[in-house]
Amino acid sequence: MSDTPPRSTPHGTAPRRDRARVLRAVAAALIGLAMALPLFWMILVAFSPLSDLHSPHLRWWPSAPTLDNFRRVFKLPVWTWTMNSTVITSLVVLLTVSCNLLAGYAFAKMRFRGRNTIFLLLLSTMTVPVQVLMVPQFKLVSAFGMFGSFWAVIVPASSTAFGVFLARQFMLGIPDEVIEAARMDGAGQLRTFVTVVLPLCKPLIAVLSLLTFLNQWNDFAWPLTVLKDERLYTLSVGMEFVNGQYTADYGAIMALGLLSVLPMVVLFLCFQKYFVQGFARSGIK
């Protein structure tokens, strides 16, 4: 047996550690409640009768829960708007994730002249407000004859500077030896990317897909600008039809907003593990 005495922790270290853990738990709970309050209020208003919404008293629960708000919403072409949003968002996710992954691989693992300069110029576009880019984008989609169609929404969103940056940071963590081994076996750049790099990028693909889905599903200004036919409107643009000319139907607005939020909540819950892994491995804190 060893005669070395057991190591003792400094006096007071354990209580301080416990207090810090409790404080972190309380802070996380308060932040979670603050972030969940808008969603709770949306659900509350969506199921509240009009008498509660026009009442001067604040209610934390409907006096008589009702589905009247949803009935008024479904008198509008909600299913058409939902299908339009689904088609546009699915194509944007497919194109954006593919372009961002290819560009991130090129910036992370390929050597070419001006690589760092081009990458810095790409990152500098993130400082430009979206509103500034809307006029040149509008002229481009009009010049290519895409105005008024789904492609006017899809093509300008086919790649993002942040997505390329995220893909590059993630792929920098892939060992160069793995890629060199594939090249020594005779694999070209495209085959190396598809068979070696992509299987290692599942968390990254989940992050890019979820972020792109959230951004495109909620996009309002650009689809409203380039879609002139009401039958092609997305769900976020169609939500504007719920507003009256002089008054706002808050119950119907919240009911339609709740229907719009549900797909995003479900997707996040399904891909939460990959979402956290993707950000952790990309080095973004």
TISEZA-186818 format. One record per residue (C-alpha): residue in three letters; x, y, z. Coordinates in steps of 0.2 Angstrom, whole numbers, plus 2048, in hexadecimal, padded with zeros to 3 digits. Example, Ala and Ser with C-alpha at 12.3 -4.5 7.8 and 13.67 -1.06 7.14 Angstrom:
<recs>
ALA83E7EA827/SER8447FB824/
</recs>
This chain:
<recs>
MET800800800/SER8068127FC/ASP80981D80B/THR80582C801/PRO7F783680A/PRO7E7839800/ARG7E784A7F7/SER7DB856800/THR7D18647F7/PRO7D48757FD/HIS7C787B80B/GLY7B8883803/THR7BB87D7F1/ALA7AC8717F0/PRO79F87D7F7/ARG7A588A7EB/ARG7A487E7DD/ASP7928797E2/ARG78D88B7E3/ALA79488F7D1/ARG78A8807CB/VAL77A8867D3/LEU77D8977CC/ARG7808907BA/ALA7708867BB/VAL7668957C1/ALA76D8A07B4/ALA7698937A6/ALA7578917AD/LEU7548A37AD/ILE75B8A579B/GLY751896795/LEU74189E79D/ALA7458AE794/MET7478A6783/ALA73889B785/LEU72C8A978B/PRO7298B0779/LEU72489E773/PHE71989C782/TRP7108AD77E/MET70E8A876C/ILE705898771/LEU6FB8A177E/VAL6F58AE772/ALA6F28A1764/PHE6E589876F/SER6DD8A7777/PRO6CC8AD772/LEU6CA8BF76B/SER6C38C577C/ASP6D38C1785/LEU6DD8CA778/HIS6D38DA779/SER6D28D978C/PRO6DC8E7795/HIS6E28DA7A2/LEU6F18CF79F/ARG6ED8BC79F/TRP6F98AE7A1/TRP6ED8A179B/PRO6DE8A278F/SER6CD8A4798/ALA6C689778B/PRO6D388F77F/THR6CD88F76E/LEU6D288A75C/ASP6C9899754/ASN6D98A2750/PHE6DF892746/ARG6CF89173D/ARG6D18A3737/VAL6E289F731/PHE6DD890727/LYS6D189A71D/LEU6E18A1714/PRO6EC896709/VAL6F7891717/TRP6FB88070F/THR7008886FF/TRP70C894708/THR713885713/MET71787B703/ASN71F88A6FB/SER72A88D70A/THR72E87A70B/VAL7338796F9/ILE73E8896F9/THR74688570A/SER74A874705/LEU7538796F5/VAL75C8876FE/VAL76287B70B/LEU76886F6FE/LEU77187C6F3/THR778886702/VAL77F87770B/SER7878706FC/CYS78F8816F6/ASN795885708/LEU79D87370A/LEU7A68746FA/ALA7AC8866FD/GLY7B188170F/TYR7BB872709/ALA7C487D6FC/PHE7C988A708/ALA7CE87D716/LYS7D787070C/MET7DC8766FB/ARG7EB8816F7/PHE7E988F6EA/ARG7EF8A06E8/GLY7E68AE6F1/ARG7DC8A26FC/ASN7DD8AC70C/THR7DA8BC703/ILE7CA8B56FB/PHE7C58AE70B/LEU7C78BF714/LEU7BD8C7706/LEU7AF8BB708/LEU7AF8BE71B/SER7AE8D0718/THR79D8CE710/MET7968C9720/THR7988DC726/VAL78C8E2718/PRO77A8E471D/VAL76E8D9714/GLN7638E870F/VAL7728EF705/LEU7738DF6FB/MET7608DF6F7/VAL7618EB6E8/PRO76F8E36DE/GLN7688D26E2/PHE7578D86DB/LYS75F8DE6CB/LEU7688CE6C9/VAL7598C36CB/SER74F8CF6BF/ALA75D8CE6B2/PHE75E8BB6B2/GLY74B8BA6B1/MET7488B26C2/PHE73D8C06C9/GLY72C8BA6CF/SER7328A86D0/PHE73889C6DE/TRP74A89D6D7/ALA74B8B06DB/VAL74A8AB6ED/ILE75589B6EC/VAL7648A06E1/PRO7698AF6EB/ALA7698A46FB/SER7738966F3/SER78389A6FE/THR7878A470D/ALA7978AC714/PHE7948A5725/GLY79189471F/VAL7A1893715/PHE7AA89A725/LEU7A288D730/ALA7A687F723/ARG7B8884722/GLN7BB885735/PHE7B3874737/MET7BE86C729/LEU7CE87372F/GLY7CC86673D/ILE7CC858731/PRO7DE850731/ASP7E7853721/GLU7EE842722/VAL7DD83B71E/ILE7DB84570E/GLU7ED841709/ALA7EA82E70B/ALA7DA82F700/ARG7E58386F3/MET7F282B6F4/ASP7E581E6F0/GLY7E18286E0/ALA7D28316E5/GLY7D08436DD/GLN7C98526E6/LEU7B784F6E3/ARG7B883D6E8/THR7C28416F8/PHE7B584E6FD/VAL7A68426FA/THR7AE832701/VAL7B983970F/VAL7B584A714/LEU7A284A714/PRO79F83B71F/LEU7A984472C/CYS79E85472A/LYS78E84E731/PRO78D85A740/LEU792868734/ILE785863727/ALA778863735/VAL77D87473B/LEU77D87C729/SER76C874725/LEU76487A735/LEU76A88C734/THR76688D722/PHE754886725/LEU751892733/ASN7578A1729/GLN74E89D719/TRP73E897721/ASN73D8A872B/ASP7428B371C/PHE7358C0719/ALA73D8D0710/TRP7458C7701/PRO7368BB6FC/LEU72A8CA6FE/THR7358D46F2/VAL7378C76E4/LEU7278BD6E5/LYS7198C76DC/ASP70C8B96DB/GLU7038B66EC/ARG7028A36E8/LEU7158A26E9/TYR7168AB6FA/THR71F8A2708/LEU7178A0719/SER7218AE721/VAL71A8BA713/GLY7098B3714/MET7088B7726/GLU7068C9720/PHE6F58C571A/VAL6EF8C272B/ASN6F18D4730/GLY6E28DF72D/GLN6E28F0725/TYR6DF8F9735/THR6E18EC742/ALA6EC8DD746/ASP6E48CC749/TYR6F18C7756/GLY6E98B675A/ALA6EA8B1748/ILE6FB8B8746/MET7018AE755/ALA6F889E74F/LEU70189F73E/GLY7118A3746/LEU710894751/LEU70D889742/SER71C89173A/VAL72788E749/LEU72387B74B/PRO72E87473D/MET73D87E744/VAL73A878755/VAL73986674F/LEU748867744/PHE75386E752/LEU74D86175F/CYS752853752/PHE76385A74D/GLN76886275E/LYS776856761/TYR77E859750/PHE77B86C752/VAL78586D762/GLN79386275B/GLY79486C74B/PHE79787C754/ALA7A3874761/ARG7AE86C753/SER7AE87C749/GLY7B7886756/ILE7A9893758/LYS7A589776A/
</recs>
